[in-house]
Amino acid sequence: MVNQICNMDKLENKRAAASIHTSISSQLFAASLVLIGLLLGYIDIKGISLSSIKGVLILFAIILLLLSLVSAGIGLKKIRSNGEKGNWSLKKIHIYFRLQTILNIIPIILFFIILLFPKKETKERNYRETIEQAEPKVKYDSLILEQEKLNAKLTIENTSKLDTIIRHLLKYEKQNMKGGK
């Protein structure tokens, strides 16, 4: 009876250990997805070229995070299949969770290294943004200039028409004055 209780305690301890591994792995899984989103957002917000050193490091970090997800998936699948058989031993499974942890730590370190890099790429992006912001103003200014040219042309045409009308009226008035005398 004592042996059965000891065996039950050992089994419960193994099950609890497997549960803890599963829980921690799930948290790291979620953290990996958040980090992938963070890194992709950083690339987009900072306008980082994927061919630059920063871009390559970020892509490497994302690949490591994806590998950590695969490692976690394998470990979780093995715990589940072993647990279904009543075997809660973690002898050959814990390596997947250690690998997952390592593959999550390295991208975090890489991200902090990336943050320490000088900001050369942002200057180029700022130039591009300045040009992009200036283009609509240049188009607007050129449209206003074109409108002013058209207004001037219309004014000149209208003035010349008025001038012609005034000349005809003056001629008509002169003729009427001669004819009236």
Backbone as a ProteinNet text record, in pm:
[ID]
protein_1_A
[PRIMARY]
MVNQICNMDKLENKRAAASIHTSISSQLFAASLVLIGLLLGYIDIKGISLSSIKGVLILFAIILLLLSLVSAGIGLKKIRSNGEKGNWSLKKIHIYFRLQTILNIIPIILFFIILLFPKKETKERNYRETIEQAEPKVKYDSLILEQEKLNAKLTIENTSKLDTIIRHLLKYEKQNMKGGK
[TERTIARY]
81	0	86.4	192.1	283.9	351.1	387.5	449.8	355.4	226.8	128.8	117.9	115.8	106.5	231.3	349.3	474.1	472.9	425.5	417.9	317.8	206	106	165.5	241.9	305.7	406.2	484.5	582.5	510.8	401.3	325.6	266.8	211.2	156.2	265.7	382.8	494.8	536.2	540.9	577	470.5	343.8	234.5	240.9	269.3	280.9	398	509.6	625.7	591.6	521.1	480.8	385	296.7	202.9	276.7	377.7	456.7	531.2	592	660.9	563.7	445.6	345.5	303.6	282.2	241	348.8	472.3	582.6	601.4	591.3	607.3	497.5	376.3	266.1	292.2	344.9	376.3	487.4	588.8	696.6	645.4	551.3	489.9	422.2	343.1	275.4	377	482.1	585.5	655.5	676.2	739.3	654	524.6	435.9	436	437.7	443.2	574.4	684.7	814.8	821.3	763.1	760.6	684	569.4	493.2	570.2	638.3	718.8	830.2	899.3	1010.3	959.9	849	793.7	745.3	685.9	643.3	761.9	869.6	990.7	1047.4	1047.7	1095.2	1009.7	878.8	788.3	798.2	795	796	927.4	1037.7	1168.4	1208.1	1132.8	1164.9	1296.8	1322	1450.1	1450.2	1555	1573.2	1614.8	1555.3	1588.4	1727.9	1788.1	1923	2029.7	1986.9	2083	2120.2	2219	2262.9	2149.8	2081.5	1969.1	1861	1830.9	1727.7	1762	1887	1930.9	1922.4	1965.2	1957.9	1813.2	1725.8	1584.7	1525.8	1558	1508.7	1563	1689.1	1748.7	1675.2	1643.5	1570	1431.6	1365.3	1231.7	1240.8	1342.5	1360.8	1383.6	1464.1	1487.2	1356.8	1276.2	1147.6	1054.9	1055.4	973.8	1023.4	1154.6	1209.8	1172.6	1165.6	1125.5	980.7	897.3	758.4	750.7	833.5	837.5	885.1	989.6	1043.4	938.3	866.1	760.6	650.7	615.6	511.6	549.5	674.5	721.5	717.9	767.7	769.1	629.2	538.5	400.3	332.3	358.7	299.8	350.3	479.6	536.5	482.2	468	410.9	268.5	191.3	53	45.5	124.6	118.3	169.8	274.6	324.1	223.9	160.1	61.1	-59.1	-97	-209	-176.5	-49.8	-5.5	18.6	1.8	25.2	170.9	253.6	395.3	419.8	448.5	469.9	618	701.2	844.7	887	980.4	1028.3	1171.9	1218.5	1359.8	1403.1	1329.7	1371.5	1297	1205.2	1121	1173.6	1235.4	1276.9	1373.5	1443.3	1538.3	1466.3	1343.9	1268.4	1231.6	1200.8	1164.2	1287.1	1399.1	1522.9	1560.3	1547	1575.8	1481.2	1355.2	1259	1301.4	1344.3	1386.6	1507.1	1605.1	1726.2	1691.8	1604.4	1566.3	1480.7	1426.1	1353.8	1446.2	1549.2	1640.7	1730.1	1778.7	1870.8	1807	1683	1623.4	1605.3	1578.1	1565.4	1699.5	1806.3	1940.9	1971.1	1937.2	1959.2	1881.6	1759.6	1678.8	1742.9	1795.3	1862	1990.3	2060.1	2178.7	2138.4	2028.4	1979.2	1943.9	1885.8	1849.1	1971.9	2087.3	2208.6	2278.9	2238.9	2300.9	2274.9	2368.9	2345.2	2227.1	2167.8	2045.9	2074.8	2153.3	2183.1	2062.7	1990.5	1879.9	1765.8	1749.4	1638.9	1661.4	1788.2	1815.4	1762.5	1792.4	1745.6	1593.3	1530.3	1384.6	1330.8	1397.8	1354.3	1361.9	1469.1	1479.7	1363.7	1334.8	1223.7	1091.9	1069.1	945.8	936.3	1048.3	1048.2	1011.6	1068.6	1038.7	891.9	843.6	704.1	609	646.2	561.6	567.1	681.1	697.2	627.5	617	558.4	416.2	326.2	191.3	192.9	279.7	288.2	336.5	435.2	484.6	372.7	297.2	185.5	80.6	51.1	-46.5	1.2	128.9	184.8	181.2	213	211.6	69.4	-29.1	-168.4	-212.5	-171.5	-205.1	-140.9	-15.3	54	-18.6	-60.7	-133.2	-265.2	-334.5	-460.3	-437	-330.3	-299.6	-268.8	-198.7	-169.2	-299	-389.7	-517.4	-597.5	-597.9	-668.8	-609.5	-477.7	-412.2	-447.5	-449.8	-482.9	-626.8	-717.1	-856.6	-871.4	-798.7	-804.6	-756.3	-646.4	-592.1	-692.1	-752.7	-851.3	-972.4	-1020.7	-1137.3	-1104.1	-984.4	-942.4	-934.5	-879.4	-868.7	-1007.5	-1099.4	-1236.3	-1304.1	-1285.1	-1342.4	-1282.3	-1153.9	-1085.3	-1144.9	-1168.6	-1226.7	-1367.6	-1445	-1582	-1578.9	-1487.7	-1476.4	-1437.8	-1345.7	-1306.1	-1424.6	-1501.9	-1620	-1721.1	-1738.8	-1832.6	-1784.3	-1654	-1598.3	-1615.6	-1593.3	-1611.7	-1757.8	-1846.3	-1988.9	-2031.6	-1976.9	-2009.7	-1957.8	-1834.8	-1779.8	-1863.8	-1906.3	-1987.5	-2121.7	-2176.3	-2306.2	-2290.1	-2176.9	-2154.8	-2136.8	-2070.2	-2051.1	-2184.5	-2257	-2383.8	-2486.6	-2476.7	-2572.1	-2548.9	-2433.5	-2404.5	-2458.5
-118.1	0	126	124.6	238	256.8	147.4	155.9	218.6	180.5	238.5	389.6	431.2	574.7	647.4	586.7	646.3	654.6	547.2	548.1	652.4	666.6	767.9	907.9	928.6	1058.7	1088.4	988.4	1007.7	1041.1	968.5	992.9	1134.1	1176.2	1311.3	1416.7	1390.7	1484.1	1497.3	1383.5	1387.9	1462.4	1436.7	1503.8	1654.8	1692.6	1834.1	1898.2	1826.1	1878.2	1896.6	1799.5	1809.9	1927.7	1947.8	2059.4	2193.6	2200.9	2323.7	2349.8	2245.6	2261.9	2310.4	2251.3	2288.9	2434.4	2474.9	2612	2712.9	2684.7	2775	2780.4	2665.5	2660.8	2742.3	2733.5	2810.9	2960.7	3002	3143.6	3188.6	3105	3138.7	3141	3053.6	3050.4	3185	3231.7	3361	3475.1	3468	3572.1	3573.2	3455.6	3447.9	3517.6	3493.9	3559.1	3709.9	3755.4	3899.9	3957.9	3888.7	3937.8	3943.3	3844.4	3846.1	3970.2	3996	4116.2	4243.5	4247.6	4364.3	4387.7	4283.2	4297.7	4341	4282.7	4323.5	4468.4	4506.8	4646.1	4741	4700.4	4783	4804	4697.6	4709.7	4811.1	4800.6	4888.9	5033.2	5054	5189.8	5261.2	5191.9	5254.3	5255.1	5184.4	5179.9	5111.3	5003.1	4934	4846.1	4857.9	4773.1	4634.1	4532.7	4396	4354.1	4431.8	4399.9	4466.7	4551.4	4615.6	4520	4557.8	4474.2	4458.8	4568.5	4560.9	4467.3	4480.9	4397.3	4249.3	4217.5	4076.5	4024.1	4104.4	4060.9	4039.5	4127.5	4112.1	3987.6	3963.8	3841.7	3716.5	3720.5	3608.5	3586.4	3695.7	3686	3625.9	3665.8	3611.5	3462.7	3422.7	3279.5	3200.7	3255.2	3187.2	3173.9	3278	3272.2	3168.2	3158.8	3056.9	2915.9	2900.5	2770.3	2737.7	2839.8	2814.4	2766.7	2820.1	2773.9	2627.3	2591.2	2451.4	2361.1	2402.4	2324	2305.5	2411.6	2402.2	2307.3	2316.2	2227.5	2081.2	2052.2	1912.7	1866.6	1950.5	1914.7	1893.8	1983.8	1971.7	1847.1	1817.2	1697.4	1571.8	1568.7	1450.9	1435.5	1546.4	1537.8	1483.7	1534	1489	1341.6	1298.7	1157.7	1065.8	1107.8	1027.1	1026.2	1139.2	1148.2	1060.3	1049.5	961.1	815.9	781.3	645.2	628	735.3	729.1	748.6	787.6	809.8	960.4	1015.5	1158.2	1192.7	1103.6	1126.5	1234.4	1318.1	1427.3	1405.3	1281	1254.1	1300.9	1266.4	1302.2	1425.2	1476.5	1586.7	1723	1730.3	1860.7	1934.9	1862.9	1928.8	2024.2	1989.2	2076.3	2208	2199.2	2320	2406.4	2344.6	2421.8	2492.2	2418	2476.6	2594.2	2578.2	2686.8	2810.5	2789.2	2901.7	2972.6	2895.8	2954.1	3029.8	2968.4	3032.7	3157.9	3175.5	3299.2	3404.4	3363.4	3459.6	3527.4	3451.7	3507.1	3623.1	3611.1	3726.3	3850.5	3829.7	3945.1	4018.2	3942.1	4001.5	4071.6	4006	4067.3	4198.5	4200.7	4321.9	4437.5	4409.5	4516.1	4560.3	4468.4	4505.9	4595.5	4560.9	4640	4781.8	4793	4926.1	5013.7	4951.5	5027.6	5073.7	5020.2	5059.2	5206.5	5270.8	5410.8	5419.7	5536.9	5554.5	5615	5548	5599	5586.8	5477.2	5451.1	5549.8	5602.2	5694.5	5825.9	5865	5987.5	5971.6	5855.9	5831.3	5834.4	5774.5	5773.6	5915.3	5994.2	6132.4	6211.6	6188.5	6255.9	6215.8	6084	6036.5	6098.4	6103.9	6161.5	6309.3	6380.8	6523	6542.4	6460.5	6469.5	6435.8	6329.8	6290.2	6398.2	6465.3	6572.7	6695.6	6718.1	6836.1	6818	6695	6670.9	6725.5	6699.5	6756.5	6908.3	6971.2	7116.7	7169.6	7100.2	7141.5	7128.7	7019.7	7002.2	7110.6	7139.8	7243.7	7379	7409.8	7537.7	7547.3	7437.7	7442.4	7457.4	7399.1	7417.3	7563	7623.5	7765.1	7852.3	7824.7	7900.7	7885.4	7764.2	7739.4	7815.8	7818.6	7892.2	8041.5	8093.1	8235.4	8268.9	8179	8201.2	8205.8	8112.3	8111.1	8237.7	8280.3	8404.7	8524	8529.9	8639.5	8635.9	8517.7	8502.6	8546.6	8501.9	8542.5	8693.5	8752.7	8897.2	8970.8	8921.2	8984.2	8971.9	8854.6	8835.1	8925.1	8927.8	9013.2	9160.9	9201.3	9340.9	9375.5	9286.1	9315.4	9319.3	9236.1	9240.4	9371.5	9410.4	9538	9654.5	9647.3	9751.6	9761.1	9647.3	9644	9703.2	9668.2	9720	9872.9	9919.7	10063.9	10135.6	10081.6	10142.6	10150.9	10042	10043.2	10147.8	10156.3	10256.5	10398.3	10422.1	10554.2	10587.1	10488.4	10510.1	10542.2	10466.6	10485.5	10624.4	10663.4	10795.6	10905.9	10889.3	10986.2	10999	10883.1	10884.2	10950.2	10927.5	10987.3	11138.6	11179.7	11323.1	11391.2	11328.4	11385.6	11389.2	11281.8	11273.2	11365.6	11397.3	11481	11628	11668.1	11809.8	11845.3
0	0	0	76.9	82.8	-52.9	-118.2	-251.6	-352.9	-341.7	-433.8	-412.6	-287.9	-258.1	-308.3	-287.1	-337.5	-488.9	-553.3	-700.4	-748	-676.4	-712.9	-696	-587	-566	-676.6	-715.6	-823.5	-954	-980.5	-1102.4	-1101.3	-987	-974.9	-989.9	-934.5	-948.4	-1094.2	-1165.1	-1307.2	-1387.2	-1353.4	-1422.6	-1395.4	-1272.8	-1237.7	-1311.7	-1321.2	-1394.4	-1542.5	-1600.1	-1740	-1758.4	-1662	-1668.5	-1662.3	-1576.4	-1566.3	-1697.7	-1754.3	-1883.9	-1991.2	-1992.3	-2091.7	-2074.3	-1951.2	-1923	-1963.2	-1923.5	-1958.6	-2109.2	-2174	-2318.6	-2387.5	-2335.4	-2393.8	-2380.1	-2266.8	-2246.2	-2341.3	-2358.4	-2451.8	-2595.3	-2625.1	-2757.9	-2786	-2689.6	-2705.2	-2716.3	-2634.8	-2639.3	-2775.6	-2832	-2964.8	-3069.5	-3065	-3162.1	-3144.4	-3020.3	-2993.8	-3045.5	-3022	-3069.3	-3221.6	-3287.2	-3433.8	-3481.6	-3421	-3456.6	-3428.5	-3315.7	-3278.4	-3380.3	-3417.4	-3513.1	-3650.2	-3695.5	-3825.1	-3820.6	-3708.9	-3693	-3691.2	-3626.9	-3620.8	-3761.3	-3841.3	-3979.4	-4054.8	-4038.8	-4111.8	-4064.3	-3934.5	-3880.6	-3911	-3894.5	-3917.3	-4063.8	-4147.7	-4290.6	-4317.9	-4246.6	-4257.3	-4382.2	-4459.8	-4577.8	-4532.3	-4592.2	-4552.6	-4598.4	-4686.9	-4731.7	-4644.6	-4549.8	-4459.7	-4346.3	-4269.5	-4157.3	-4056.7	-4026.9	-3934	-3987	-4112.9	-4174.3	-4168.4	-4196.5	-4192.2	-4049.2	-3952.1	-3811.8	-3767.9	-3810.1	-3774.1	-3839.4	-3965.4	-4031.4	-3962	-3921.3	-3848.6	-3716.6	-3647.6	-3521.2	-3543.5	-3650.2	-3680.2	-3710.9	-3786	-3816.1	-3687.7	-3596.3	-3468.1	-3389.1	-3391.8	-3320.5	-3383.2	-3514.1	-3580.4	-3545	-3538.9	-3498.4	-3354	-3268.1	-3129.7	-3124	-3212.8	-3219	-3262.1	-3357.8	-3403	-3290.4	-3221.3	-3110.3	-3000.9	-2969.3	-2868.3	-2913.7	-3039.2	-3092.3	-3081.8	-3113.7	-3103.5	-2958.1	-2867.2	-2725.1	-2669.6	-2703.9	-2655.5	-2711.6	-2836.6	-2898.4	-2829.3	-2797.7	-2731.5	-2589	-2516	-2381	-2388.4	-2483.2	-2496.3	-2530.4	-2629	-2668.6	-2557.8	-2485.7	-2373.5	-2259.2	-2234.8	-2127.4	-2153.4	-2279.9	-2314.9	-2284	-2287.1	-2255.5	-2105.8	-2028.9	-1885.2	-1846.6	-1942.3	-1917	-1913.7	-1796.2	-1781.5	-1768.4	-1812.5	-1803.8	-1903.5	-1860.1	-1945	-1990.5	-1981.4	-2009.1	-2147.5	-2249.3	-2385.5	-2439.2	-2360.3	-2408.3	-2365.1	-2249.2	-2195.8	-2287.4	-2373	-2464.2	-2560.2	-2599.7	-2690	-2621.6	-2492.9	-2420.2	-2389.6	-2365.5	-2347.7	-2477.7	-2586.3	-2717.8	-2745	-2710.9	-2728.3	-2648.8	-2526.3	-2441.9	-2501.5	-2544.4	-2603.7	-2732	-2814	-2939.3	-2916.6	-2799	-2765	-2707.4	-2636.5	-2573.5	-2677.4	-2773.3	-2874	-2951.9	-3001.7	-3072.8	-2985.2	-2856.2	-2767.1	-2758.3	-2743.9	-2739.2	-2871.7	-2983.8	-3115.5	-3129.1	-3078.3	-3089.3	-3013	-2894.3	-2819.4	-2888.6	-2952.1	-3029.6	-3146.8	-3212.7	-3326.3	-3281.8	-3163.1	-3113.5	-3088.8	-3066.2	-3039.8	-3167.3	-3283.7	-3410.1	-3437.4	-3507.3	-3545.9	-3642.6	-3648.4	-3726.9	-3863.8	-3946	-4080.1	-4171.1	-4157.3	-4248.2	-4229.8	-4110.2	-4087.7	-4161.2	-4181.7	-4258.6	-4400.3	-4460.4	-4596.2	-4601.1	-4502.2	-4498.9	-4480	-4394.6	-4374.3	-4503.7	-4582.6	-4711.7	-4802.1	-4804.3	-4886.9	-4841	-4709.5	-4657.2	-4692.2	-4682.5	-4716.3	-4862.8	-4949.5	-5092.6	-5117.1	-5051.3	-5070	-5019.8	-4911.9	-4860.6	-4951.2	-5013.8	-5098.8	-5233.5	-5282.7	-5414.5	-5427.2	-5330.1	-5345.6	-5346.8	-5266.4	-5263.9	-5398.3	-5456.5	-5588.4	-5691.1	-5684.8	-5778.2	-5756.1	-5631.1	-5598.4	-5649.7	-5623.8	-5669.7	-5821.1	-5889.4	-6035.9	-6088.2	-6018	-6058.7	-6040.3	-5930.6	-5907.9	-6015.6	-6047.9	-6152	-6285.4	-6315.9	-6441	-6441.7	-6327.8	-6317.1	-6336.4	-6277.8	-6293	-6438.9	-6508.2	-6650.8	-6731.3	-6700.8	-6772.3	-6744.1	-6617.1	-6581.9	-6655.7	-6662.5	-6733.3	-6881	-6938.7	-7080.2	-7106.2	-7016.1	-7030.8	-7014.8	-6922	-6900.6	-7024.3	-7081.7	-7203	-7317.1	-7333.2	-7439.9	-7417.8	-7291.4	-7262.4	-7282.4	-7241.8	-7259.2	-7406.8	-7485.9	-7629.4	-7693.1	-7647.2	-7700.5	-7661	-7533.9	-7489.2	-7567.2	-7591.8	-7668.2	-7808.4	-7869.9	-8004	-8002.1	-7900.8	-7889.9	-7871.5	-7786.2	-7762.6	-7890.2	-7968.4	-8096	-8191.1	-8197.5	-8286.3	-8240.8	-8107.4	-8056.6	-8087.2	-8072.8	-8103.5	-8252	-8338.3	-8482.7	-8511.5	-8448.3	-8470.1	-8423.3	-8306.7	-8252.7	-8346.5	-8398.2	-8491.1	-8615.9	-8667.3	-8788.5	-8762.3	-8648.3	-8613.3	-8596.2	-8543.8	-8526	-8662.4	-8753.7	-8887.4	-8961.6	-8948.1	-9018.8	-8959.7	-8831.2	-8764	-8792.3	-8834.9	-8863.8	-8991.5
[MASK]
+++++++++++++++++++++++++++++++++++++++++++++++++++++++++++++++++++++++++++++++++++++++++++++++++++++++++++++++++++++++++++++++++++++++++++++++++++++++++++++++++++++++++++++++++++++

